[in-house]
Amino acid sequence: MPSDRSRPQMRIAKISAHVAPTSGYKYDVFLSFRGPDTRRTVADVLYESLVDAGISVYRDTEELTVGESIGPELVHAINDSRIHMPIFSEGYASSSWCLQELAHMVKCRSESAGHEIVPLFYGVSPSDVRLRTGSYSEALLKHERRYGEETVREWKEALREVADLSGWDARDAGALGKLIKALVQELLIKLKKRQKVLPDHLVGIYDRVRDVMQMLDFGSLDIRFVVVHGMGGIGKTTLAKAVFNEIFPLFDCCSFLSDIQDNDIVTLQKRLLSDILKRYPDFHDADGGVNILRERLRNKNVLIVLDNVDKIEQLRELTGNGDWLGPGSRIIVTTRNLGLLAREVMGQQDDVPFLPKNYYAYEMTGMNPWHALQLFSKHAFGETLPPDDLETISSEIVATTRGNPLALEGLGSFLRGESLKIWAETLERATKVPDRRVQENLRISYEALSFEEKQIFLDIACFFNGIESTAAAYVWKDWGLFPESGLAALMNRSLLKIDHHGRLQMHDQIRDLGREIVREENYLNAGSRSRLWDSNECLRVLREPIDYQRKSTVESLRLQFPEVQTLSSQEFAALPKLRSLHVERVKFTGDYKNVFRELRWLSWDHCPADFDATNFFPSDLVVLKISCSELRDDWPGWHQITKSSKLKVLELEECSRLTRLPFLSALSSLERLIVRNCQSLVELDESIGKLKALKELIIRGTVLGPVGSYLPPRSVICSL
């Protein structure tokens, strides 16, 4: 080796300092090459390609150096580089400088598992580098005369070791462009430069990744959108990141735009173009961005992730709905509102989002119980499963989250190291009130609703979950809430589903959010809230009217009791704004004249046979549901029902002693009559044919004979 008395060195090195290196190293890649052989060809092209891809590169300008041994600056650069890339050319071995660099690379690799050598063979073969053929053997003989056998033996061993590594063959100059592109993609994977940071504890994600990748169908050259939709906090962004990390090397260029809803469109366009073009474009408005995107993306095979889209303009002004992109491009969209995409690209039919053939929807649902328990355990115990003595309570706490990853992480982290007393208290709290962290994510979807949509949402959360949507729509329409568009908005934001029976289905976590929003109207004074569903709170409001008469704003009420409770008209007089009443095992007494003036919905389960209330059914009642009752044909309430001239829906279910319906003819506004499981019903009054407004008749579970002759021709008959 050269002595320490080597001549002073002037070093000129080109470093891509503007690119952030992989964590833990100063540089991502150290390029070693002989300038006269490769400069202005492979070395320059590779360097520019690496920098354009966001890789931090140290490139030594060897021909401008003075001296024979590599100095401390170069040694530090090799030590501080994650990947070492020697470019073996015809004259590489003739440079003692290159051989010293190579020997130090091999030393670093042997001493640290973090270093990796990726050789590139340009104009020579691996056999040449192994010193079996060609100029390398001749060059080493010359070096031996000058540097001695020991030094050259070290260089020979380094050459042979690196030649045996998996490398890249660049001897075909015509294919150099494709090779460098593939090489850069491999380095990106090794360095994880473009990979998105995922949570430390991932559970159950890979099945979902597989499902989304099947939708993406990389064998197809079409331009394809996959829309990942679901409620807030459910893991849409995490899934998009995991898919992105798996597939980005397959594309010419890629971009992951996070938190789109928090940025203006011009900023987003510049971020996208910066990712694609590797430089920050200059324009000042959305139209300027559209023009550049249309021009620069047209022939590129791109992967774009648009995270948290909440306006259709974002999709249109970033991708042109796919019209700007090259064949095989893929766009992944995450959103809480599938409907905004459906309405824009294709419209909607029957309130069901309808996407065109190049759009595919993937609904992000909660984790299954097993995966949920694992995720919770990793945060609570640092283990895959809970210890035996905490398994039961862990499973109970996990059940309260309904598989929401954010809730699982929050609760698990909170309970880590806490006493069993805290665990029990947390379980009680989580059962009653949704986790605040998850609630705030879900609340984002709620806050985006219109006033009318919010009222429908709260009604379902508090009372109408599991109810047929058609019946509820009648009262919402009467209240001026536009139920058709309102329900569609809730479904599009993954806040609601309607099952194949037409019943409203709201996830428990979302239901709890709605109820918490109502509680927030007034935590201290229940009578000042709009909706009450807890029977104990309802009784306090009804039976302590002195505290509530002046302030009561209750519009909807639910009372459910294990035994019959008697409530008087005087008690209900404290609720002048009551519009919706849901009661079970309640006996009403007193005169209700002017008490239920605003009432539009009444559902009455286990209605007692004795009935002595007067003026009970208001004239403006729209929906009446009576179920699980032993009412007879002579029940006094039937006559009072006929005074409800605006009644549109009448549902009778499991009224086991009812044999006939003699009072129907007076219900001139009735549009929907449903009789289910009234097993003793044998007669339907012929006057039903006079119900000119009747649109739907459903009779099931009775011994009633044919009824078609009673009905006007326009009626819908569903009889079982």
KOLZAPA-950279 format. One record per residue (C-alpha): z, x, y. Coordinates in steps of 0.1 Angstrom, whole numbers, padded with zeros to 4 digits, always signed. Example, Ala and Ser with C-alpha at 12.3 -4.5 7.8 and 13.67 -1.06 7.14 Angstrom:
2
+0078+0123-0045
+0071+0137-0011
! end
This chain:
720
+0000+0000+0000
-0006+0011+0036
+0024+0028+0052
+0045+0013+0079
+0028+0036+0104
-0003+0015+0105
-0020+0012+0138
-0010-0015+0162
-0027-0049+0156
-0042-0074+0180
-0044-0107+0162
-0065-0137+0172
-0059-0168+0151
-0070-0203+0155
-0043-0229+0148
-0048-0267+0149
-0016-0270+0168
-0023-0306+0180
-0020-0319+0144
+0014-0325+0130
+0020-0306+0097
+0036-0319+0065
+0073-0320+0068
+0091-0288+0059
+0062-0265+0067
+0047-0252+0100
+0011-0256+0087
-0004-0278+0060
-0032-0253+0050
-0037-0216+0054
-0074-0206+0052
-0082-0172+0039
-0119-0160+0041
-0141-0131+0051
-0157-0139+0084
-0192-0124+0080
-0198-0143+0048
-0185-0178+0057
-0180-0181+0094
-0205-0206+0109
-0210-0220+0074
-0184-0232+0049
-0153-0219+0068
-0162-0236+0101
-0172-0268+0084
-0141-0270+0063
-0118-0261+0092
-0133-0288+0114
-0132-0314+0086
-0095-0306+0079
-0085-0309+0115
-0105-0341+0119
-0086-0355+0089
-0053-0348+0107
-0044-0317+0086
-0027-0288+0104
-0046-0256+0096
-0040-0219+0103
-0072-0200+0103
-0072-0162+0106
-0100-0146+0126
-0102-0115+0104
-0131-0097+0119
-0114-0094+0153
-0083-0077+0140
-0075-0040+0141
-0055-0023+0114
-0053-0022+0077
-0022-0042+0067
-0013-0078+0074
+0014-0080+0100
+0046-0102+0102
+0028-0130+0120
+0003-0134+0092
+0030-0132+0066
+0050-0159+0083
+0019-0181+0086
+0014-0178+0048
+0051-0185+0041
+0050-0215+0065
+0019-0231+0049
+0021-0258+0022
-0013-0251+0007
-0032-0218+0006
-0069-0219+0004
-0088-0187-0003
-0126-0190+0002
-0141-0166-0024
-0174-0154-0011
-0196-0125-0020
-0178-0100+0002
-0142-0114-0001
-0131-0086-0024
-0145-0059-0001
-0119-0069+0025
-0085-0054+0019
-0072-0078+0045
-0082-0108+0023
-0068-0092-0008
-0034-0086+0009
-0034-0123+0020
-0042-0134-0016
-0015-0112-0031
+0011-0127-0007
-0001-0162-0016
+0005-0156-0053
+0039-0142-0045
+0048-0173-0025
+0036-0195-0053
+0057-0177-0079
+0088-0178-0058
+0086-0214-0045
+0073-0245-0063
+0064-0260-0029
+0035-0237-0024
+0001-0244-0039
-0032-0224-0041
-0065-0243-0040
-0094-0218-0044
-0130-0225-0031
-0158-0205-0048
-0187-0200-0024
-0216-0179-0036
-0195-0165-0065
-0182-0179-0098
-0147-0179-0113
-0159-0152-0137
-0168-0129-0108
-0133-0134-0093
-0118-0126-0127
-0136-0092-0124
-0157-0097-0154
-0190-0096-0135
-0205-0089-0101
-0195-0073-0069
-0158-0079-0072
-0153-0053-0098
-0173-0028-0078
-0152-0035-0046
-0119-0030-0065
-0131+0004-0077
-0137+0015-0041
-0103+0001-0030
-0086+0020-0058
-0097+0054-0044
-0082+0045-0010
-0051+0024-0018
-0041+0037-0052
-0039+0021-0087
-0006+0003-0082
-0018-0016-0051
-0052-0025-0066
-0035-0036-0099
-0015-0061-0078
-0047-0074-0062
-0065-0076-0095
-0037-0097-0110
-0038-0120-0080
-0075-0125-0083
-0073-0132-0120
-0044-0156-0116
-0061-0176-0088
-0095-0176-0106
-0078-0194-0135
-0065-0222-0112
-0084-0255-0108
-0107-0249-0078
-0138-0261-0061
-0173-0248-0068
-0193-0246-0035
-0222-0226-0048
-0246-0255-0043
-0252-0253-0006
-0272-0286-0006
-0241-0305-0018
-0216-0287+0005
-0211-0318+0028
-0201-0340-0001
-0179-0313-0017
-0160-0307+0015
-0155-0345+0020
-0141-0348-0015
-0119-0317-0010
-0104-0330+0022
-0096-0363+0004
-0078-0344-0023
-0058-0324+0002
-0048-0356+0020
-0034-0369-0013
-0016-0336-0020
-0002-0335+0015
+0004-0372+0017
-0008-0370+0052
-0020-0405+0055
+0004-0421+0032
+0027-0447+0047
+0064-0443+0044
+0079-0467+0019
+0115-0477+0014
+0135-0454-0009
+0143-0482-0033
+0111-0499-0044
+0115-0525-0072
+0089-0547-0087
+0062-0537-0062
+0036-0522-0085
+0027-0555-0103
+0020-0569-0068
+0000-0538-0059
-0021-0543-0091
-0028-0579-0082
-0039-0571-0047
-0061-0542-0059
-0078-0566-0083
-0086-0589-0054
-0100-0559-0035
-0125-0552-0063
-0137-0517-0055
-0167-0520-0077
-0183-0545-0052
-0202-0534-0021
-0194-0565-0002
-0171-0565+0028
-0139-0581+0016
-0107-0593+0033
-0074-0598+0015
-0049-0618+0034
-0012-0612+0023
+0008-0641+0037
+0044-0653+0034
+0076-0658+0054
+0092-0631+0074
+0112-0604+0056
+0096-0611+0022
+0079-0577+0019
+0043-0582+0032
+0042-0549+0051
+0057-0529+0023
+0031-0543-0001
+0003-0534+0023
+0016-0499+0027
+0019-0494-0011
-0017-0506-0016
-0029-0484+0013
-0013-0453-0002
-0031-0460-0035
-0066-0465-0022
-0072-0447+0011
-0088-0417-0005
-0116-0440-0017
-0130-0446+0018
-0148-0426+0044
-0121-0433+0069
-0090-0455+0072
-0066-0470+0097
-0032-0488+0093
-0024-0507+0125
+0013-0517+0124
+0030-0545+0143
-0002-0559+0158
+0016-0588+0175
+0036-0564+0197
+0005-0547+0212
-0023-0557+0235
-0059-0557+0220
-0071-0527+0240
-0043-0505+0227
-0051-0516+0192
-0088-0509+0196
-0080-0474+0208
-0056-0468+0179
-0083-0479+0154
-0110-0458+0170
-0086-0428+0172
-0080-0431+0134
-0117-0434+0126
-0132-0410+0151
-0102-0385+0153
-0104-0386+0191
-0091-0410+0217
-0119-0431+0232
-0122-0440+0268
-0126-0476+0277
-0107-0501+0298
-0111-0536+0284
-0116-0554+0251
-0153-0558+0255
-0157-0520+0259
-0137-0516+0227
-0158-0541+0208
-0190-0523+0218
-0177-0489+0206
-0163-0504+0174
-0195-0522+0166
-0215-0490+0171
-0193-0465+0153
-0181-0486+0123
-0214-0501+0113
-0224-0476+0086
-0189-0465+0076
-0171-0474+0044
-0137-0481+0059
-0102-0493+0049
-0084-0511+0077
-0049-0527+0074
-0040-0551+0102
-0003-0557+0099
+0014-0588+0113
-0016-0607+0127
-0006-0637+0148
-0037-0644+0168
-0073-0648+0155
-0086-0629+0185
-0069-0598+0170
-0090-0600+0138
-0122-0608+0157
-0119-0580+0183
-0109-0554+0158
-0133-0560+0129
-0158-0586+0141
-0148-0606+0110
-0164-0578+0090
-0198-0579+0107
-0194-0544+0121
-0184-0527+0089
-0203-0507+0063
-0208-0518+0027
-0178-0516+0005
-0153-0518+0034
-0120-0535+0028
-0096-0551+0053
-0060-0560+0044
-0043-0585+0067
-0007-0594+0067
+0004-0626+0085
+0030-0653+0085
+0003-0679+0093
-0026-0681+0068
-0039-0712+0087
-0050-0693+0118
-0075-0674+0097
-0086-0705+0078
-0092-0725+0109
-0112-0698+0126
-0135-0688+0098
-0141-0720+0079
-0120-0749+0092
-0096-0768+0071
-0099-0798+0048
-0070-0821+0040
-0046-0797+0057
-0052-0770+0030
-0063-0736+0043
-0099-0730+0032
-0112-0694+0033
-0148-0682+0028
-0159-0663-0002
-0152-0629+0012
-0116-0638+0021
-0089-0637-0006
-0054-0650-0001
-0023-0634-0017
+0010-0652-0012
+0040-0630-0011
+0068-0648-0028
+0105-0638-0035
+0114-0612-0061
+0123-0624-0096
+0160-0624-0104
+0159-0592-0125
+0141-0572-0099
+0163-0587-0072
+0194-0576-0090
+0180-0541-0094
+0172-0538-0057
+0206-0551-0047
+0223-0527-0071
+0205-0497-0058
+0219-0504-0023
+0253-0516-0034
+0260-0490-0061
+0233-0464-0060
+0224-0474-0095
+0198-0496-0112
+0224-0522-0124
+0259-0532-0113
+0290-0521-0132
+0302-0545-0158
+0332-0557-0138
+0309-0566-0108
+0279-0580-0127
+0288-0617-0124
+0296-0617-0087
+0266-0594-0080
+0243-0619-0097
+0259-0648-0077
+0253-0629-0044
+0217-0620-0054
+0211-0657-0061
+0219-0666-0025
+0191-0644-0012
+0164-0663-0031
+0147-0629-0038
+0143-0619-0002
+0142-0581-0001
+0156-0579+0034
+0186-0600+0024
+0191-0580-0008
+0191-0547+0011
+0213-0559+0039
+0239-0574+0016
+0239-0545-0009
+0243-0520+0019
+0271-0540+0035
+0291-0544+0003
+0288-0507-0008
+0323-0494-0013
+0340-0526-0002
+0369-0543-0020
+0365-0572-0043
+0382-0594-0017
+0353-0586+0007
+0328-0593-0020
+0343-0627-0027
+0344-0635+0010
+0307-0624+0014
+0297-0646-0014
+0313-0676+0002
+0297-0668+0035
+0263-0662+0021
+0264-0695+0002
+0271-0714+0035
+0251-0695+0061
+0219-0674+0056
+0221-0637+0062
+0216-0630+0099
+0191-0602+0094
+0168-0623+0072
+0174-0652+0095
+0161-0634+0125
+0129-0625+0106
+0124-0661+0095
+0131-0673+0130
+0100-0655+0143
+0079-0680+0124
+0100-0709+0137
+0098-0698+0173
+0060-0697+0172
+0059-0735+0165
+0053-0761+0191
+0081-0785+0201
+0068-0812+0178
+0064-0788+0149
+0099-0776+0154
+0113-0812+0152
+0094-0818+0119
+0107-0784+0106
+0143-0793+0114
+0140-0828+0099
+0127-0814+0066
+0154-0786+0066
+0182-0811+0072
+0170-0843+0054
+0134-0846+0041
+0132-0817+0016
+0120-0832-0016
+0108-0865+0001
+0072-0876-0002
+0053-0865+0028
+0035-0898+0033
+0068-0917+0040
+0081-0891+0063
+0049-0890+0082
+0053-0927+0092
+0085-0920+0112
+0072-0888+0127
+0041-0906+0139
+0063-0933+0154
+0083-0906+0172
+0051-0890+0186
+0054-0858+0165
+0018-0856+0151
+0027-0851+0115
-0007-0842+0101
-0011-0811+0123
+0026-0804+0122
+0028-0802+0084
-0003-0781+0083
+0013-0756+0108
+0044-0753+0086
+0024-0747+0055
+0002-0722+0072
+0032-0702+0083
+0046-0703+0047
+0076-0724+0059
+0067-0753+0037
+0048-0764+0006
+0037-0798-0006
+0036-0801-0044
+0011-0819-0065
+0032-0851-0062
+0030-0850-0024
+0066-0840-0020
+0078-0817+0008
+0092-0785-0007
+0111-0761+0016
+0125-0728+0003
+0163-0728+0004
+0164-0698+0026
+0141-0715+0051
+0161-0747+0048
+0193-0727+0056
+0176-0712+0087
+0167-0747+0100
+0203-0759+0095
+0217-0728+0112
+0194-0735+0142
+0209-0770+0144
+0244-0756+0142
+0236-0733+0171
+0230-0764+0193
+0268-0766+0195
+0290-0747+0171
+0322-0763+0184
+0312-0800+0189
+0293-0814+0160
+0287-0846+0179
+0266-0827+0204
+0241-0816+0177
+0209-0834+0169
+0214-0836+0131
+0244-0838+0109
+0242-0835+0071
+0277-0826+0061
+0296-0857+0052
+0330-0845+0064
+0315-0836+0098
+0298-0869+0100
+0330-0888+0093
+0348-0868+0120
+0321-0877+0145
+0322-0914+0135
+0360-0918+0133
+0369-0898+0163
+0346-0914+0189
+0369-0905+0218
+0357-0869+0216
+0321-0877+0212
+0311-0909+0229
+0300-0893+0262
+0282-0863+0246
+0269-0875+0213
+0233-0866+0208
+0231-0871+0170
+0197-0884+0160
+0199-0880+0122
+0229-0884+0099
+0236-0881+0062
+0266-0895+0045
+0271-0890+0007
+0303-0899-0011
+0314-0899-0048
+0331-0933-0042
+0321-0962-0019
+0332-0957+0017
+0334-0986+0042
+0320-0979+0077
+0320-1003+0106
+0295-1011+0133
+0321-0999+0158
+0321-0964+0143
+0283-0962+0145
+0283-0974+0181
+0293-0939+0190
+0257-0927+0180
+0234-0946+0203
+0205-0922+0197
+0205-0924+0159
+0170-0925+0145
+0174-0915+0109
+0202-0925+0085
+0206-0913+0049
+0236-0928+0031
+0249-0929-0004
+0277-0952-0016
+0284-0966+0018
+0293-1002+0026
+0285-1014+0061
+0307-1040+0078
+0306-1057+0112
+0279-1068+0136
+0252-1042+0142
+0234-1060+0170
+0224-1033+0196
+0238-1006+0174
+0208-0993+0155
+0183-0999+0183
+0166-0965+0178
+0168-0964+0140
+0134-0958+0123
+0144-0944+0089
+0170-0958+0065
+0175-0945+0030
+0204-0962+0011
+0214-0949-0023
+0239-0968-0045
+0239-0997-0022
+0269-1020-0030
+0261-1055-0041
+0285-1071-0017
+0271-1071+0018
+0287-1088+0048
+0272-1069+0078
+0253-1089+0103
+0222-1080+0123
+0220-1049+0102
+0183-1041+0099
+0168-1034+0133
+0134-1048+0143
+0119-1014+0149
+0128-0999+0115
+0097-0981+0100
+0108-0969+0066
+0134-0984+0042
+0143-0968+0009
+0168-0985-0014
+0177-0968-0047
+0201-0967-0076
+0216-1001-0068
+0226-1033-0087
+0212-1056-0060
+0203-1091-0072
+0176-1115-0060
+0202-1134-0038
+0215-1103-0020
+0221-1113+0016
+0204-1082+0029
+0170-1093+0018
+0169-1120+0044
+0178-1096+0071
+0151-1071+0061
+0125-1097+0070
+0135-1093+0107
+0122-1057+0106
+0088-1067+0119
+0076-1031+0123
+0085-1020+0088
+0056-1000+0073
+0071-0985+0042
+0094-1002+0016
+0105-0983-0014
+0127-0998-0041
+0138-0975-0070
+0161-0982-0099
+0173-1015-0086
+0180-1026-0122
+0190-1062-0116
+0162-1072-0093
+0138-1097-0109
+0116-1108-0081
+0106-1100-0045
+0104-1133-0027
+0107-1120+0009
+0076-1099+0012
+0054-1123+0031
+0074-1119+0063
+0067-1081+0065
+0035-1084+0084
+0033-1047+0093
+0040-1034+0057
+0014-1007+0047
+0031-0991+0017
+0051-1009-0010
+0065-0987-0039
+0086-1002-0067
+0098-0977-0093
+0119-0982-0124
+0131-1017-0115
+0131-1026-0151
+0141-1063-0147
+0113-1071-0122
+0091-1098-0137
+0077-1115-0107
+0058-1105-0076
+0056-1133-0051
+0020-1145-0045
+0026-1143-0008
+0020-1105-0011
-0016-1114-0007
-0009-1123+0029
+0002-1088+0038
-0030-1079+0057
-0017-1044+0066
-0010-1034+0030
-0028-1002+0021
-0009-0989-0009
+0009-1005-0038
+0027-0985-0064
+0045-1003-0093
+0059-0982-0121
+0085-0986-0148
+0087-1025-0147
+0077-1053-0170
+0057-1070-0143
+0023-1084-0154
-0011-1080-0137
-0009-1082-0099
-0045-1077-0089
-0051-1114-0082
-0024-1114-0055
-0039-1086-0034
-0065-1084-0008
-0096-1064-0020
-0090-1035+0003
-0056-1027-0012
-0050-0996-0033
-0034-1005-0066
-0015-0979-0087
+0002-0997-0115
+0018-0982-0146
! end
